[in-house]
Amino acid sequence: MVDQASAVNRRQLLKAGGAAAAGAALLPAHLRAAPNAPLSIRAARNQDGSISGSDIEVGVFYEEGPWFEHCKAIGDSLEADYPGTTVKYTFANTASDPGRALRWQNGNALDVDTGRWNNQTPPLWDWATNGFIYDMTPDVEQPLANGIPWKDTFIPSTLSFVVDSRPDTTTPGAWWGVPFELVLMLMQYNEAHFETAGITAPPATWDEFLQACEMLNSKGIKPICVSGPTNAYCAHWWDRLTQRIVGKDAVMAVAYGDARAADNPGFLTAAQELAKFKANEWFMEGYDGADFTTAQALFFQGQAAMIHMGSWLTAEMKDVIPTDFRLGVFDFPQYTGGAGDQNAGFGTAQNWSIASPEKTTAHEVNVPLAVEYLKRWTSAERTGQAAETLRMIPPVKDVPVPTGITGLAEAIERSANSELIVYYYGIHFDTNLSTAWWNPVQALFLGQVGPEEMITQLDQGLEQYRELKAAGG
């Protein structure tokens, strides 16, 4: 069963090419805690220790296609093995975040959902702090059939996103979910275009990157694909370059603290560097009107050489990628002399969480059934299938990574040996903060403001956000 009432998914957006819908899809929920609810817990197991079948509602990123079929196969196995089980599939991608957040706040959460927990994302922390999420720690500490504790099957790259290590947390080491995919934010490029321009290796430094853009442009190839109407996708570049130039801590002090970008010259330097894209006409034709799905499709049609995007790109755009397209990836270039960790990457672990029975009063949460569902999702067999058919980076040890993308295996290996920062710095889960952070960058990319005015707008927007937050908004 699929709940389609509140969903407009990315696959539908791809077919429709709707910029307005795409914009709506980028509006995440602002978290508000609901009042405490009376206890309502389903009996965990039958007397003989078996799992009881029941209705269970689980989130899905897509409502059709290979991703949905992968998820449904897991649900079908649950229905087959536990009589009385009926799995309901509900759209759980960005467009439905506000509606699902309201459901959680009002005691009617999905039994299994995503977007409720990430250890590196402060806007999500209240879900755990206020008791909305079931603590899976006892479950992940139990051994699987092979004798290995469930928590020990996950790759180290996911742990900083999953295991609770928040400052001043009262639940250190807690697991408020389990990872089902490792996402890496990568420079993705058209190998044929690089060959045409005489670029023999991906640029490793910012100066090399600028030189590559000049080489591509000289051959009539636009270097950069971006969606101008999508402020978040413009901000990818700002997040990455500021981390390289001023460092993560300096960025966090401005985004989440009281520091001003104008007081650190590195922020202006980053804005000046990014302004070169527009000034040199390096953006693909029509970027200023292309919604994100259209922009991504144009990249695979050869209209630009590079796009900065998550490792989900090939799965998301599978229907429009030409069979002869050769894709390569590399990490964001290093900035010589920058104050940030030049080896740090951006990404996240996509996590599934289970609703807390104490807060979910509209129905009973069958925790053991939900746990079993997630054990199957994160099994070596299922994650291996996802890597092969969906191009997902597996979060589980000893599972082969997707093949056929130049540089991906190296990028995954590098992520295991360097800091991995949550993409967008987690800002995308706070609508007011993301508006203040992203819109000035978008204006710079569209040529509406210069670097100095961008920094001024950024500081002004953040000051308004802080005042609103201080007033309880």
N, C-alpha and C positions, 0 to 999 in steps of 0.2 A: 504494500500500500504506500502510495506517495502523496504527501500533503503538498499541494501546489498553490494553496490560497495566497501565500505571501511571497511568492518567489518570482524573481526575474533573474535567470542565471546567466553566466557568462557565455555559454554556448548559444542561448537565445539572443544575447546581445550581438554575438558574432553574426548571426543570421540577419538580424534587424539592422545592425550598424547604427544603433540609436545613440547619439551623443548624450541626449538628456537622460536616458536610462542609465548610461554608463556613469554619468555624474552622480546619479542617485545611488549607484552601487558603491560609491566611495564614501558614504556617510555612515561612519560607525556610531555605536551607541555610547552615550555618556552614562557611566555607571552610577546608579543610585541604590542604596541599600533598602531592602524591604523590611518591615517589622518582623520580629520573631514570630514563628508559627508553631502551633502545637505539634507534638511528636506524632509521626505516622510512619511506622516501619513495617514493611512486609517481612514475614518470617523468612529468615535467610535461606534455610534449606529444609528439605524433608527430614523426618526422623532418621532415615537411613543415610543421611548425608548427601543425597542427590540434589540437583538443582531443579527447582520447580519451573514449569513453563508458565508464561503469562504474556500479556501484551507488553511490548517494549517499543519506544519511539527513539529513533536514532537519526542523527544529522547526516546529510549527504551534501557534497560540494556541487554535484551536478545531478540532474533528474533524468538524464538519458545518456546513452553512450557508454564507452568502455569503463569510465570511472564508476558510474552508477551500477553497471553490471558486476563489476568487481565487488562492490559493497553488498549488492543484493545476493551474490553467491554466498557470502559469509552469513547473511541473514537467513538464507534458505537452509544452510546447514544447521543453524540453530533451531529453526522450525522443525526440521527432520529429526533432530536428536532429542528435543524436549517437547513432548506432546503438550498441546495447549498454548504454544508460543505463536504469537502473531507479531511480525516486525512491521512497524510503520516508518516510512522514510520521509523525512522533512528537510526541505532545502535549508542549508546551514552555511551559505557563503556570505560575502560581505553585504550584499543587498538586503539580507534578512536580519542583520545584526540587531537593529533597533527593536524589531518586533519580538525576536527571541529573548532579548534582554528584558523586555516587559513581561514576557511569560515567566522567566526565572524570578523576577521580582514579585510577581503575583502568585507564586506557588504552583505554577503549571509548567515547569521546565521540561525540556526534552530529557529523557533518561540518560542518553549519551549525546554530548554536544561538544563543539569546538569553540574556541574564542573565549573561554572562561578562565584560563590560567596560562600564564607564562611568567616564569621567575624574573625575566628581564624587563617586564612591561608593567610599570607602576599603575597605569590606569586600570589594569585587571586585578590588582591585588585585593581589592575590597571583596571580591567574590569569595575568596578563601577566608579572609579575615572575618567576614560576617556570616560564615557558616553555610554558604550556598552550595559548596562543592563537597562531595564525599572524599574523605581521606583514604587514598588507596594504599598507603604505606604497608599495612599488614598483608595486603594481597600481593604486592610486588615482592615482598620478602619471602614469600612461599616458593618452594621449588616447583618447576614445571615437570612434565613427565620424564624429561631427560635428566632430572636431578639438579639442574641449574636454577638458582633463584631468578624469578622473572626479571627483576631489576638489572641483573647482571648480563642480560641478553642485549641490552641497548648500547649503541656505540657512544664513546665518551663525548663526541661533539654535541649530543643532544642534552647532556645532563645539566648544563648551565641554564637551560630553558625550562627544565622539568622539575628538578629538585629544589625545594624551598631553601634559599639562602638569602632572603631579603634582609636588609638591615633591621635589627631589632625584632625579627620575627619571633613569635612564641612557639613556632612549630618547625624548628630547623631540621632539615633532612626529610621533610614530608613530601610525599608524592601526591599532588592534586590532579594528576592525570598521567597518561602515558603517551609517548610520541608515536605517531604513525607515519611521519615523513620528515626527512631533513630537507630544508629549503636553503639554497645558496643564491645570493644575489650576485650576478655575474655579468661581465661584458660579453655579449654574444655577437658573433660576427659571421659575415658571409665570406667563406673561404675563397670563392671565385673572385670576389671583388678585391680582396687583399692581393691575390695573385696578379690581377690586372694592373694594380697600382704598384707592383713590385715590392710589396711588404712581405718579407720573408719570415718574420716572426712577430707574434703579438707584442705590442708596446708594453714595456715593463715600468717605464717612468712617465710622468706627466709630460715632460718635454718630448719624449718619443711618441706619446699619444698625439700631441699637437702636430708633430711632424707627419705622422700617419694620416691625420686629417687633411693636411695640405697635399700629400701625395694622392690621396683618393680624390680630392676636389679637382686636382689638375687633370685627372682622367675623366672628368665629368660624372663622378660618382659622389653623391651626397654622403658625407661621413656618418651623420647621426640621425637615428630615428627616435622620435619622441612624440607623445601626444600632448600638444599644447593645451587643449581644453581640460586635461586631467592633471590637476595641480600636484597630486601625489607622485605621479610619474616624472614630472619636472623635478620634484624635490629629491628623487633618488640621487641625482647628481650632486646636489647640495649636501646631502647627508654624507656621501662618500668622500667628497673633496674636503669638507670641513674636518672630518675625522682625520684625514691625512695631514692637514695643515695645522690645526690647533689641538687636535687630540680629543678623544672621547669625553674625558672629564670636563674639558672646557665647553664642549657642546652641551653636555648634560646640565652644566651650571647655568647656561642660558635658557635651555628649553624647559628645564624642570625647577630651576632655582631662581635667583634674583639678579644674576649677572646680565650685563648688556653686551650685545654683539659689538656695538660701536667702541667699547672699551678694549677690545682685543683686535689689533690690526689684521690678524689672520683671517677673520671673517670677511673683511673687505677684500683681502687678497683673493679668497675663494670666489667671491662675487665677480671680481674683475676677470678672473680666469674663465668663469662660465659665460661671461658676457661676450667672449670671443666667438662663441658658437653662432650667435645671431649676427655679430658684426662681420664675420667672414662668410656668412651664408652657408654654413655647414649643416643646417637642419634640412631634412628632406622636404621636397616640395609638398605644400599643403599641410604641413605639420600643425599649423595654427588652427586648423578646423577639423583635424582627424581625431575622433574619439579613440580610446585605447585599443579596442579590438581592430578598428580600421588601421590604425598605425602599425600594429603588429602584423596584420595581413600584408600591408605595403612593404614591410621589412622582408617578409618571405617572398614577395614578388620582385625583390631586387631594387627597391626604390631608395635604399640606404644601406650602408655597409655595416653599421653597428647599432645595437640597442642594449641598454642596461636594463636587465629584467631578471626576475626570479627563475629558478630552475624548473618551474612549472610551465614555462613558455611552450615547449614542444608538445606537451600533453594538451594544453589549452587550445593550441592552434593546429592540432593534428589534421583537421579537415581541409586546411588551405595550404599546407606545406607541399611544394612540388616534390615529386619523387627524386629528382636529381639535385635537390638543394643540399649543399654541404655546409654544415654548421660547426663552428668552433667556439670555444669559450676561453676567457682568461679573467683573472681577477682585476679589480680596479687598479689603475696604475699608481705607483708610489710617487710621492712628492718629495723631491730632494730638499733636505733641510727642514722638512716638516716636523712638528712636535708630536704628532700622533704615532702610534704603532703602525709602521708601514706594512706589516704582514697581517694585520687584523682583517678579517672578513666580515661580511654582513650576511645574515640569514636568520633562520629560526628553526625550531622544531614545531611542527604542527601537532598539537596535542588533543587527544580525546579526554574529556572529563565526564564523571558520573554525577548526576544531581544528588544532593544530600536529601535523604528521606525526611529529615527533620523539617526542612524548608519546603518540601514539595507536598503540598496539602491537597491538590486537586486530584491526585492519583497516588497509588502506592508504587514506590520505586523498588523493583526486584533487583537488588544490588548483585547477588550472585550471578544472575542471568546476564546482567550488564558486564560484569567482570569477565565472564566466559566469552561474551561477544568480543571484548577487546583483546583477550588472549588470542583469539583466532585472527583478528585484524593484524596483530603484531607478531604472528608466528613467522618463522623463516620461510615456510611455504608460501604464505599469502604475500609477504613483503617482496619475495622473489618474483611472484607473478606481477605485482604492481611495478617493480623495476623494469620488467621485460615488456609489459604491455602498455603501461601508463607513463613510463620514463620517470618514475618517482625515485628519488634517492632513498634507499632503505635506511631506516633508523636502527636496524638490527645487525648485530655482528655476523660476519661470515656469509653475508648475502651479496651476490654479485651486483655491481652497480650497472646502470644503463649503459649500453654500448652504442657506438656509432656517432658520438659527439666528440670531436677533437678537443682534448684538454680537460674533459670533465673528470676523468679519474684522477688527474693531477690536482684539480681544484678540490676534490673531496679529500684527498690525502693531505693537502695543505691545511684544510679546515680542521683536521684532527690534531694539528700541531701548532695552532695559533689561536688567538682570541677570536671568538665568533660573536659579533654584536647583533642584537635583535634589529631587524630592518625597520626603518622609520624611527628607530629608537623607541618603538612602542607608542609613538605619538598618535598613530592612526586609530587608536581606540578611544581617543578623547576628541570629539568633534570641534570644540572651541579651540583647543590647543593646536590641532592640526590646521585649522583655518589660519591661525596667526602665523604658524611656521611655514606653511606651504604657499600661501597666496602671493607673498612678495617674490618668491622664487619663480613662480609661474609668470608674474608680471615682467620679470627680468627676461625670461625666455621668449616672451611675446614681444619684447622690445618696447614695453609700455613705461618702464623705468630703467634708470641706469644703476650701476653698482652702489653708489652712495645712497641714492634714494631707496634702494631695496633694503639696505641695512637700517635706514631710518624707519621704514614701514615695518620691518621685522620687530624692532624694539618697541615701537608704538603698539603693535598688535599684541605682543607678549605682555606689555604693561596693562593693557585693557583686560587680557585674559586673567592676569594675577588679581586684578581688582575684582573681577567677576567671581573668581574662585574664593577670594577672601570673604566675599559677601554671601557665600553659600551657593553660588550658581554653578 
